[in-house]
Amino acid sequence: MDTLNRLRSVVSSPIKEGELLASYTSFKIGGPAKYFCVAESTDDIVSLMGVAHKLKLPYFILGSGTNVLVSDNGFDGLVIKINDNKLKVKDEKMECSSGALLSKVVGQALASGLTGLEWASGIPGTIGGAVCNNAGAYGGDMAGIVDMVEIIRDNKIKKLNNKKCGWAYRSSIFKSADNHDIILSITLNLKRGSKNEIKAKMDEIISQRKQKDDKYPSAGSVFKNIKLAPEEIKDFVSKYSDLPENFSAYATIPAAWLIEQCNLKGKKIGGAMVSEKHAGRIINAGQATAEDVIILISVIKQKVRSNFNLQLMEEIEYKGFN
Ligand SMILES: Cc1cc2nc3c(=O)[nH]c(=O)nc-3n(C[C@H](O)[C@H](O)[C@H](O)COP(=O)(O)OP(=O)(O)OC[C@H]3O[C@@H](n4cnc5c(N)ncnc54)[C@H](O)[C@@H]3O)c2cc1C
């Protein structure tokens, strides 16, 4: 049996060939996947993994595609989009299927009067993607609320507690290039709180986020903010008097500030442009290719390096660029 039929024989969901990934990414960029499947359940994922494992077929999981740049050549393997979105609340814990949208998880926390997830209000994507990226904002992140992650590793289902997830700033073990784990579900540790207070905090965050939102497709912040040691940040702050006040408190230099100082807002390569609203974002201003974005990223990194002697690192992930 050929690969396509092997994959088709284990799941009832359709396996498509040559599906354009641009439709599944928030950048609206990306070429075709050799094989593509929307997995509706854990059983589907386990079955597909069994075949991929046996055939040594390269694969990756796509959540909502809000933190990835997919190559114009697409991906020469299997792309599984997870569509399993169940949520279960028990006391102060919430068990979420990895395909559940973060917005749905946040909404459920509010409905259940659970606090701890307010920071995630307005972040697009799935909770599986959020764990992979250790998504965070407004002082919170996934590392702070994950209790347990259920994964498939080496074709076996395992559970990892929080300490085994290798958290770092916008990273986890799941984000490293040599990790092939698939996250099936996540259990969150939340706390009882006042619904009114939770809602007020969420509303405040949503309204702040609206101010930096573009109407164009993007993947949010392209670069990580730069963490410096306390003495380095002191030195930096003394050189640049117009830095926003809270920089030294967080020991972090925002990538967006560095890019703005290089006068790169509005800089365009092909259809890719540095957002006028938020310099940390690259938008697809129309027909942008992955190549346009890659070139713009390298222009930005080079400018920031030559002006500040600081090296920006991507927060987004590249898929299909081998
Ligand atoms: C407008 C905008 C604003 C944003 N704001 C923020 C923000 O404030 N803070 C922040 O941290 N991020 C932000 N992001 C980035 C992004 O939304 C988050 O990182 C989000 O959590 C990614 O989820 P996703 O489902 O889209 O992941 P995807 O982009 O689909 O995938 C990201 C990575 O996770 C992997 N992955 C996804 N699901 C699984 C799984 N089940 N098992 C194993 N691996 C998996 C993928 O293979 C990929 O490597 C923003 C993006 C946009 C477009």
The ligand as an SDF file (V2000), in Angstrom:
LIG
                    3D

 53 58  0  0  0  0  0  0  0  0999 V2000
   -2.3220   38.9910   16.4250 C   0  0  0  0  0  0  0  0  0  0  0  0
   -1.5120   38.0120   17.2370 C   0  0  0  0  0  0  0  0  0  0  0  0
   -1.2120   38.2980   18.5550 C   0  0  0  0  0  0  0  0  0  0  0  0
   -0.4600   37.3980   19.3270 C   0  0  0  0  0  0  0  0  0  0  0  0
   -0.1840   37.7060   20.6180 N   0  0  0  0  0  0  0  0  0  0  0  0
    0.5490   36.8620   21.3580 C   0  0  0  0  0  0  0  0  0  0  0  0
    0.8680   37.1690   22.7260 C   0  0  0  0  0  0  0  0  0  0  0  0
    0.4540   38.1910   23.2740 O   0  0  0  0  0  0  0  0  0  0  0  0
    1.6250   36.3010   23.4200 N   0  0  0  0  0  0  0  0  0  0  0  0
    2.0890   35.1340   22.8650 C   0  0  0  0  0  0  0  0  0  0  0  0
    2.7820   34.3690   23.5520 O   0  0  0  0  0  0  0  0  0  0  0  0
    1.8160   34.8180   21.5780 N   0  0  0  0  0  0  0  0  0  0  0  0
    1.0510   35.6400   20.8240 C   0  0  0  0  0  0  0  0  0  0  0  0
    0.7820   35.3250   19.5190 N   0  0  0  0  0  0  0  0  0  0  0  0
    1.3520   34.1030   18.9390 C   0  0  0  0  0  0  0  0  0  0  0  0
    0.3980   32.8830   18.9980 C   0  0  0  0  0  0  0  0  0  0  0  0
   -0.9390   33.3020   18.9450 O   0  0  0  0  0  0  0  0  0  0  0  0
    0.5550   32.0210   20.2300 C   0  0  0  0  0  0  0  0  0  0  0  0
    1.8900   31.6000   20.3990 O   0  0  0  0  0  0  0  0  0  0  0  0
   -0.3660   30.8020   20.1630 C   0  0  0  0  0  0  0  0  0  0  0  0
   -0.3760   30.2060   21.4150 O   0  0  0  0  0  0  0  0  0  0  0  0
    0.0520   29.7730   19.1100 C   0  0  0  0  0  0  0  0  0  0  0  0
   -0.9980   28.8080   18.9840 O   0  0  0  0  0  0  0  0  0  0  0  0
   -1.3480   28.1290   17.5780 P   0  0  0  0  0  0  0  0  0  0  0  0
   -2.4010   27.1210   17.8330 O   0  0  0  0  0  0  0  0  0  0  0  0
   -1.6540   29.1210   16.5540 O   0  0  0  0  0  0  0  0  0  0  0  0
    0.0310   27.4180   17.2740 O   0  0  0  0  0  0  0  0  0  0  0  0
    0.6470   27.1510   15.8290 P   0  0  0  0  0  0  0  0  0  0  0  0
    1.1530   28.4220   15.2500 O   0  0  0  0  0  0  0  0  0  0  0  0
   -0.2820   26.3480   15.0110 O   0  0  0  0  0  0  0  0  0  0  0  0
    1.8800   26.2510   16.2470 O   0  0  0  0  0  0  0  0  0  0  0  0
    2.9450   26.7860   17.0010 C   0  0  0  0  0  0  0  0  0  0  0  0
    3.8910   25.6320   17.3520 C   0  0  0  0  0  0  0  0  0  0  0  0
    3.2200   24.7460   18.2400 O   0  0  0  0  0  0  0  0  0  0  0  0
    3.2620   23.4310   17.7010 C   0  0  0  0  0  0  0  0  0  0  0  0
    2.0250   22.7810   18.1200 N   0  0  0  0  0  0  0  0  0  0  0  0
    0.7580   23.2500   18.0350 C   0  0  0  0  0  0  0  0  0  0  0  0
   -0.1010   22.3580   18.5790 N   0  0  0  0  0  0  0  0  0  0  0  0
    0.6540   21.3180   19.0000 C   0  0  0  0  0  0  0  0  0  0  0  0
    0.3570   20.0700   19.6220 C   0  0  0  0  0  0  0  0  0  0  0  0
   -0.8790   19.7220   19.9420 N   0  0  0  0  0  0  0  0  0  0  0  0
    1.3870   19.2250   19.9040 N   0  0  0  0  0  0  0  0  0  0  0  0
    2.6620   19.5600   19.6040 C   0  0  0  0  0  0  0  0  0  0  0  0
    2.9960   20.7180   19.0080 N   0  0  0  0  0  0  0  0  0  0  0  0
    2.0130   21.5880   18.7190 C   0  0  0  0  0  0  0  0  0  0  0  0
    3.3410   23.6190   16.1910 C   0  0  0  0  0  0  0  0  0  0  0  0
    3.8710   22.4700   15.5380 O   0  0  0  0  0  0  0  0  0  0  0  0
    4.2890   24.7990   16.1270 C   0  0  0  0  0  0  0  0  0  0  0  0
    5.6110   24.3420   16.2950 O   0  0  0  0  0  0  0  0  0  0  0  0
    0.0160   36.1920   18.7320 C   0  0  0  0  0  0  0  0  0  0  0  0
   -0.2910   35.9240   17.3940 C   0  0  0  0  0  0  0  0  0  0  0  0
   -1.0600   36.8020   16.6560 C   0  0  0  0  0  0  0  0  0  0  0  0
   -1.3910   36.4680   15.2200 C   0  0  0  0  0  0  0  0  0  0  0  0
  1  2  1  0
  2  3  1  0
  2 52  2  0
  3  4  2  0
  4  5  1  0
  4 50  1  0
  5  6  2  0
  6  7  1  0
  6 13  1  0
  7  8  2  0
  7  9  1  0
  9 10  1  0
 10 11  2  0
 10 12  1  0
 12 13  2  0
 13 14  1  0
 14 15  1  0
 14 50  1  0
 15 16  1  0
 16 17  1  0
 16 18  1  0
 18 19  1  0
 18 20  1  0
 20 21  1  0
 20 22  1  0
 22 23  1  0
 23 24  1  0
 24 25  2  0
 24 26  1  0
 24 27  1  0
 27 28  1  0
 28 29  2  0
 28 30  1  0
 28 31  1  0
 31 32  1  0
 32 33  1  0
 33 34  1  0
 33 48  1  0
 34 35  1  0
 35 36  1  0
 35 46  1  0
 36 37  1  0
 36 45  1  0
 37 38  2  0
 38 39  1  0
 39 40  1  0
 39 45  2  0
 40 41  1  0
 40 42  2  0
 42 43  1  0
 43 44  2  0
 44 45  1  0
 46 47  1  0
 46 48  1  0
 48 49  1  0
 50 51  2  0
 51 52  1  0
 52 53  1  0
M  END
$$$$
